[in-house]
Amino acid sequence: MPGTHYDNDHSFIEALPFDYKNRAYLIIRSDSLEQMLINFNSEDSPVFDDLHKDTRDVNLIKRTISACLVAKISSFEPTLFINEQQYKFLMSTLLYHLQFLLALNNKQYPTLSSLYPFLKIKHEHTYQWILKIKAIFEKKEVHFD
């Protein structure tokens, strides 16, 4: 996928059970950000089709897709963001899925910056990516037509 690289944060994927970890890597390689968001909202993905309907754990499926979303977002090259809407969308999506993965109450960590101390220790790549994108965006002039 243009604008991405494989130096992304897999720490949330690595925390998944083995069967879901393998599915997560399939999702990362095959799905776009848009498709992952659609799958998260529908609580399903084709990679889970082989699981028996009675044994499906919807929370684990959503956790797997959220881990993929964090990895996908942290793989985007920050210099490709061209406007404020894209920046805000990615940051709000990242915050939502970090909160979901960490099972946090929105009131406890209402912003990404309030998560910095935790991310710096436990998920350093995501922390570094957020700082890099923030620095690049703050230096970039944004023009709206």
Backbone as CSV, one residue per row, in Angstrom:
resi,resn,N_x,N_y,N_z,CA_x,CA_y,CA_z,C_x,C_y,C_z
1,MET,0.848,-1.178,0.000,0.000,0.000,0.000,0.888,1.233,0.000
2,PRO,0.684,2.158,-0.923,1.496,3.369,-0.959,1.349,4.165,0.338
3,GLY,2.470,4.724,0.769,2.443,5.566,1.959,2.561,4.800,3.258
4,THR,2.791,3.514,3.169,2.938,2.730,4.400,4.257,1.988,4.360
5,HIS,4.667,1.532,5.503,5.839,0.685,5.609,5.541,-0.331,6.704
6,TYR,6.441,-1.262,6.885,6.158,-2.323,7.839,6.787,-2.080,9.202
7,ASP,7.226,-0.855,9.445,7.771,-0.504,10.746,6.639,0.066,11.590
8,ASN,5.669,-0.794,11.920,4.521,-0.320,12.680,4.437,-1.046,14.009
9,ASP,3.482,-0.652,14.818,3.376,-1.187,16.173,2.553,-2.467,16.192
10,HIS,3.248,-3.585,16.352,2.580,-4.874,16.450,2.415,-5.327,17.895
11,SER,2.689,-4.462,18.856,2.656,-4.879,20.259,1.266,-5.319,20.700
12,PHE,0.223,-4.682,20.166,-1.130,-5.102,20.530,-1.494,-6.423,19.847
13,ILE,-0.981,-6.633,18.642,-1.220,-7.894,17.943,-0.518,-9.028,18.673
14,GLU,0.682,-8.787,19.142,1.447,-9.825,19.843,0.769,-10.266,21.136
15,ALA,-0.085,-9.422,21.691,-0.786,-9.764,22.935,-2.021,-10.638,22.692
16,LEU,-2.383,-10.854,21.437,-3.563,-11.658,21.111,-3.270,-13.152,21.239
17,PRO,-4.313,-13.973,21.449,-4.120,-15.435,21.406,-3.607,-15.848,20.029
18,PHE,-2.911,-16.959,19.971,-2.229,-17.405,18.753,-3.125,-17.388,17.514
19,ASP,-4.299,-18.005,17.583,-5.185,-18.076,16.417,-5.603,-16.693,15.924
20,TYR,-5.803,-15.778,16.838,-6.222,-14.439,16.453,-5.036,-13.610,15.968
21,LYS,-3.863,-13.894,16.507,-2.647,-13.209,16.056,-2.405,-13.497,14.581
22,ASN,-2.546,-14.762,14.181,-2.370,-15.125,12.768,-3.399,-14.435,11.883
23,ARG,-4.613,-14.370,12.346,-5.660,-13.688,11.588,-5.362,-12.186,11.483
24,ALA,-4.820,-11.625,12.548,-4.475,-10.201,12.541,-3.443,-9.904,11.454
25,TYR,-2.452,-10.763,11.319,-1.453,-10.530,10.282,-2.043,-10.665,8.887
26,LEU,-3.026,-11.523,8.726,-3.732,-11.603,7.437,-4.501,-10.313,7.166
27,ILE,-5.152,-9.785,8.199,-5.904,-8.532,8.056,-4.967,-7.396,7.683
28,ILE,-3.851,-7.288,8.376,-2.877,-6.226,8.111,-2.435,-6.240,6.656
29,ARG,-2.167,-7.434,6.131,-1.677,-7.542,4.755,-2.758,-7.339,3.707
30,SER,-4.011,-7.627,4.036,-5.034,-7.630,2.986,-6.040,-6.478,3.050
31,ASP,-6.256,-5.895,4.219,-7.328,-4.906,4.345,-6.816,-3.477,4.407
32,SER,-7.595,-2.601,3.819,-7.312,-1.172,3.921,-7.819,-0.655,5.266
33,LEU,-7.444,0.553,5.593,-7.939,1.182,6.816,-9.466,1.252,6.794
34,GLU,-10.007,1.627,5.660,-11.462,1.721,5.518,-12.134,0.372,5.776
35,GLN,-11.584,-0.692,5.194,-12.180,-2.016,5.381,-12.086,-2.466,6.830
36,MET,-10.984,-2.145,7.476,-10.845,-2.501,8.900,-11.896,-1.789,9.744
37,LEU,-12.150,-0.531,9.453,-13.173,0.217,10.195,-14.560,-0.374,9.963
38,ILE,-14.839,-0.752,8.729,-16.118,-1.394,8.416,-16.235,-2.715,9.171
39,ASN,-15.170,-3.506,9.154,-15.187,-4.797,9.848,-15.328,-4.624,11.353
40,PHE,-14.678,-3.616,11.920,-14.799,-3.371,13.355,-16.251,-3.060,13.705
41,ASN,-16.873,-2.200,12.926,-18.268,-1.823,13.190,-19.237,-2.978,12.997
42,SER,-18.929,-3.869,12.074,-19.805,-5.028,11.850,-19.428,-6.207,12.756
43,GLU,-18.349,-6.046,13.503,-17.872,-7.079,14.429,-17.545,-8.384,13.722
44,ASP,-16.995,-8.280,12.515,-16.676,-9.471,11.742,-15.672,-9.134,10.651
45,SER,-15.100,-10.162,10.090,-14.179,-10.061,8.960,-14.134,-11.426,8.296
46,PRO,-13.885,-11.475,6.994,-13.808,-12.780,6.318,-12.746,-13.720,6.902
47,VAL,-11.719,-13.175,7.559,-10.682,-14.058,8.122,-11.191,-14.869,9.311
48,PHE,-12.355,-14.511,9.829,-12.941,-15.256,10.950,-14.017,-16.240,10.491
49,ASP,-14.212,-16.357,9.175,-15.267,-17.226,8.641,-15.097,-18.690,9.024
50,ASP,-13.872,-19.126,9.238,-13.656,-20.533,9.579,-13.981,-20.845,11.045
51,LEU,-14.194,-19.833,11.853,-14.576,-20.071,13.250,-16.051,-20.454,13.314
52,HIS,-16.346,-21.425,14.103,-17.732,-21.850,14.271,-18.521,-20.720,14.927
53,LYS,-19.707,-20.477,14.460,-20.533,-19.370,14.964,-20.730,-19.418,16.480
54,ASP,-20.819,-20.615,17.038,-21.046,-20.750,18.482,-19.806,-20.431,19.309
55,THR,-18.624,-20.519,18.703,-17.398,-20.291,19.459,-16.781,-18.921,19.195
56,ARG,-17.422,-18.109,18.385,-16.891,-16.785,18.088,-16.985,-15.879,19.307
57,ASP,-15.910,-15.221,19.595,-15.854,-14.251,20.682,-15.811,-12.863,20.041
58,VAL,-16.946,-12.173,20.041,-17.066,-10.881,19.371,-16.073,-9.876,19.942
59,ASN,-15.877,-9.884,21.259,-14.942,-8.948,21.861,-13.521,-9.222,21.374
60,LEU,-13.158,-10.487,21.238,-11.827,-10.841,20.754,-11.674,-10.491,19.272
61,ILE,-12.727,-10.638,18.510,-12.699,-10.232,17.099,-12.491,-8.722,17.002
62,LYS,-13.235,-7.966,17.793,-13.080,-6.506,17.778,-11.702,-6.096,18.279
63,ARG,-11.194,-6.803,19.280,-9.852,-6.507,19.801,-8.796,-6.771,18.726
64,THR,-8.972,-7.844,17.977,-8.048,-8.171,16.893,-8.062,-7.080,15.827
65,ILE,-9.238,-6.661,15.436,-9.347,-5.627,14.407,-8.805,-4.295,14.931
66,SER,-9.055,-3.977,16.198,-8.498,-2.750,16.782,-6.978,-2.783,16.793
67,ALA,-6.403,-3.930,17.134,-4.943,-4.063,17.122,-4.401,-3.832,15.711
68,CYS,-5.125,-4.327,14.716,-4.742,-4.107,13.321,-4.852,-2.635,12.943
69,LEU,-5.878,-1.975,13.434,-6.048,-0.548,13.145,-4.903,0.272,13.731
70,VAL,-4.493,-0.034,14.948,-3.357,0.681,15.550,-2.099,0.425,14.718
71,ALA,-1.882,-0.825,14.329,-0.712,-1.154,13.516,-0.774,-0.460,12.159
72,LYS,-1.940,-0.436,11.543,-2.086,0.193,10.227,-1.852,1.703,10.319
73,ILE,-2.484,2.333,11.303,-2.329,3.782,11.445,-0.875,4.131,11.737
74,SER,-0.219,3.348,12.593,1.173,3.652,12.934,2.139,3.309,11.800
75,SER,1.632,2.763,10.711,2.476,2.486,9.551,2.423,3.600,8.513
76,PHE,1.463,4.494,8.622,1.353,5.565,7.633,2.516,6.539,7.737
77,GLU,2.986,6.958,6.604,4.067,7.940,6.555,3.473,9.319,6.852
78,PRO,3.876,9.922,7.962,3.266,11.193,8.387,3.384,12.333,7.386
79,THR,4.392,12.329,6.538,4.543,13.444,5.595,3.482,13.429,4.510
80,LEU,2.683,12.362,4.420,1.651,12.289,3.389,0.339,12.948,3.793
81,PHE,0.206,13.350,5.054,-1.035,13.994,5.467,-1.068,15.386,4.868
82,ILE,-2.162,15.697,4.205,-2.199,16.971,3.504,-3.179,17.963,4.100
83,ASN,-4.018,17.519,5.003,-4.934,18.495,5.587,-5.318,18.144,7.014
84,GLU,-5.916,19.101,7.650,-6.268,18.970,9.058,-7.310,17.879,9.307
85,GLN,-8.239,17.692,8.376,-9.267,16.671,8.549,-8.659,15.271,8.612
86,GLN,-7.701,14.995,7.742,-7.054,13.682,7.759,-6.315,13.469,9.072
87,TYR,-5.610,14.492,9.505,-4.874,14.415,10.771,-5.826,14.149,11.935
88,LYS,-6.895,14.909,12.019,-7.859,14.743,13.118,-8.538,13.382,13.058
89,PHE,-8.867,12.933,11.857,-9.508,11.631,11.708,-8.591,10.512,12.210
90,LEU,-7.344,10.528,11.778,-6.421,9.476,12.204,-6.170,9.512,13.706
91,MET,-6.011,10.703,14.255,-5.739,10.809,15.690,-6.954,10.374,16.517
92,SER,-8.155,10.744,16.093,-9.347,10.330,16.846,-9.586,8.830,16.702
93,THR,-9.319,8.280,15.530,-9.448,6.837,15.325,-8.426,6.092,16.185
94,LEU,-7.210,6.587,16.193,-6.172,5.972,17.009,-6.534,6.021,18.492
95,LEU,-6.999,7.162,18.970,-7.388,7.288,20.378,-8.507,6.309,20.715
96,TYR,-9.521,6.255,19.883,-10.649,5.352,20.140,-10.175,3.901,20.268
97,HIS,-9.340,3.464,19.349,-8.924,2.058,19.351,-7.893,1.761,20.440
98,LEU,-7.094,2.730,20.801,-6.215,2.532,21.954,-7.053,2.386,23.222
99,GLN,-8.063,3.228,23.359,-8.943,3.135,24.525,-9.665,1.789,24.540
100,PHE,-10.115,1.341,23.392,-10.789,0.041,23.311,-9.838,-1.086,23.709
101,LEU,-8.629,-1.074,23.161,-7.664,-2.127,23.459,-7.236,-2.138,24.918
102,LEU,-7.160,-0.979,25.493,-6.724,-0.874,26.884,-7.899,-0.953,27.841
103,ALA,-9.107,-1.137,27.276,-10.335,-1.228,28.080,-10.441,-0.054,29.047
104,LEU,-10.262,1.123,28.483,-10.259,2.329,29.300,-11.584,3.069,29.213
105,ASN,-11.884,3.743,30.263,-13.024,4.647,30.293,-12.579,5.958,29.645
106,ASN,-13.357,6.481,28.707,-12.991,7.721,28.020,-12.683,8.863,28.978
107,LYS,-13.289,8.858,30.152,-13.059,9.938,31.103,-11.668,9.845,31.715
108,GLN,-11.109,8.644,31.772,-9.791,8.472,32.350,-8.703,9.014,31.413
109,TYR,-8.808,8.734,30.135,-7.849,9.206,29.145,-8.615,9.852,27.987
110,PRO,-9.025,11.101,28.153,-9.842,11.728,27.115,-9.055,12.165,25.881
111,THR,-7.726,12.226,25.971,-6.915,12.663,24.841,-5.715,11.741,24.668
112,LEU,-5.109,11.819,23.491,-3.901,11.040,23.261,-2.779,11.485,24.195
113,SER,-2.667,12.795,24.421,-1.572,13.272,25.267,-1.679,12.733,26.692
114,SER,-2.896,12.448,27.148,-3.030,11.869,28.488,-2.577,10.406,28.523
115,LEU,-2.474,9.784,27.353,-1.978,8.409,27.262,-0.455,8.335,27.096
116,TYR,0.197,9.468,26.849,1.633,9.471,26.561,2.477,8.716,27.577
117,PRO,2.323,8.957,28.886,3.190,8.241,29.839,3.066,6.714,29.722
118,PHE,1.854,6.219,29.564,1.640,4.780,29.428,2.226,4.274,28.117
119,LEU,1.928,4.960,27.006,2.424,4.522,25.701,3.942,4.554,25.636
120,LYS,4.544,5.559,26.247,6.006,5.690,26.216,6.676,4.452,26.806
121,ILE,6.082,3.868,27.816,6.656,2.699,28.480,6.226,1.391,27.817
122,LYS,4.940,1.243,27.542,4.400,-0.045,27.085,4.324,-0.207,25.562
123,HIS,4.160,0.894,24.846,3.976,0.827,23.383,4.770,1.954,22.749
124,GLU,6.086,1.824,22.840,6.985,2.903,22.460,6.859,3.309,20.994
125,HIS,6.642,2.343,20.109,6.557,2.706,18.688,5.353,3.618,18.422
126,THR,4.214,3.292,18.990,3.038,4.144,18.803,3.295,5.522,19.396
127,TYR,3.916,5.567,20.554,4.256,6.843,21.196,5.165,7.680,20.290
128,GLN,6.222,7.076,19.750,7.149,7.796,18.869,6.450,8.259,17.591
129,TRP,5.577,7.406,17.039,4.863,7.763,15.819,3.961,8.972,16.063
130,ILE,3.245,8.979,17.190,2.358,10.101,17.520,3.165,11.384,17.645
131,LEU,4.287,11.326,18.326,5.123,12.522,18.473,5.644,13.008,17.126
132,LYS,6.049,12.076,16.277,6.567,12.442,14.960,5.489,13.097,14.107
133,ILE,4.328,12.490,14.063,3.257,13.047,13.239,2.809,14.407,13.774
134,LYS,2.761,14.539,15.076,2.364,15.813,15.686,3.368,16.904,15.321
135,ALA,4.657,16.595,15.412,5.699,17.570,15.089,5.644,17.962,13.610
136,ILE,5.466,16.979,12.737,5.390,17.260,11.302,4.164,18.106,10.991
137,PHE,3.031,17.738,11.568,1.804,18.472,11.274,1.871,19.903,11.785
138,GLU,2.461,20.108,12.944,2.546,21.454,13.508,3.455,22.350,12.688
139,LYS,4.447,21.771,11.999,5.359,22.558,11.157,4.770,22.812,9.776
140,LYS,3.847,21.978,9.359,3.294,22.042,8.017,2.246,23.142,7.930
141,GLU,2.318,23.895,6.860,1.267,24.886,6.612,0.104,24.174,5.951
142,VAL,-1.078,24.379,6.471,-2.265,23.750,5.909,-3.087,24.823,5.221
143,HIS,-3.387,24.578,3.946,-4.194,25.525,3.168,-5.522,24.871,2.831
144,PHE,-6.592,25.600,3.048,-7.921,25.089,2.738,-8.486,25.869,1.559
145,ASP,-8.907,25.143,0.552,-9.492,25.797,-0.643,-10.982,25.884,-0.526
